């Protein structure tokens, strides 16, 4: 990998370019930290939503099963009563 170096301008010291580079690295690091924080909050929000959806499913699933059983019982009861009425 070729490393490109920027030639020093007249009157520009090497120490100054190192400080500029460190400042740039610091800015990039802060930007990445902010991005990380934002993504972490988004992940926490999604995890919370997932937990809420699972809780909702656990509550709804047995209720819908009971409703289906109740519907089947009514259907069988109606069949029996219609059989009696046709006799």
C-alpha positions, -999 to +999 in steps of 0.1 A: +000+000+000+014+033-010+014+060+016+009+094+001+024+123+020+014+159+016+044+182+011+048+208+037+040+243+027+066+270+032+064+281+068+043+251+079+058+231+106+056+193+109+041+196+144+012+217+130+003+190+105+003+163+132-020+185+153-043+189+122-043+152+117-051+145+153-080+170+152-094+153+121-091+119+138-108+133+169-137+147+147-141+114+129-141+095+162-167+118+177-188+113+145-185+075+148-194+077+185-225+097+177-235+072+150-229+043+174-250+060+200-278+065+175-277+029+163-276+016+198-307+036+207-324+023+176-315-013+185-328-008+221-361+006+206-364-024+183-357-048+211-383-032+232-409-033+203-400-070+198-406-078+235-439-059+234-450-078+202-441-111+219-460-102+250-490-092+228-488-125+209-486-145+241-518-128+253-537-130+220-527-165+210-545-183+238-575-160+234-578-167+197-575-204+204-603-203+229-624-183+205-618-210+178-628-238+202-659-219+213-668-214+176-663-251+169-685-261+199-713-238+187-710-252+152-713-288+166-742-278+188-760-262+158-754-294+138-768-316+165-799-293+169-805-292+131-802-330+130-829-333+157-851-308+138-850-329+106-862-361+123 
